[in-house]
Amino acid sequence: MKVFHLSHIDLDGYGCQLVSREFFQDIVFYNANYG
């Protein structure tokens, strides 16, 4: 199963990615800037 993760580029979004990476092995991250 492939998981797609969309977050903003900041410490909060990056922290969520680190946590998500621990749970999902096949995960794709998309980072979006504000604005």
C-alpha positions in Angstrom: 0.0 0.0 0.0 1.4 3.4 -1.0 0.7 6.3 1.4 0.7 9.9 0.2 1.5 12.6 2.7 0.9 16.2 2.0 2.3 18.8 4.4 3.8 22.3 4.6 7.5 22.8 4.8 7.9 23.7 8.5 8.9 22.0 11.7 5.4 20.8 12.4 5.0 19.2 9.0 8.5 17.7 9.1 7.8 16.2 12.5 4.7 14.5 11.1 6.8 13.1 8.3 9.3 11.6 10.7 6.5 10.0 12.7 4.7 8.7 9.6 7.9 7.2 8.2 8.2 5.1 11.3 4.8 3.6 10.6 4.8 3.4 6.8 7.6 1.9 4.8 6.2 2.8 1.3 5.3 6.4 1.7 5.6 9.4 -0.6 5.9 12.9 0.8 4.7 16.1 -1.0 5.8 19.4 0.5 3.9 22.6 -0.3 5.0 26.1 0.5 2.6 28.5 2.1 0.8 30.8 -0.3 
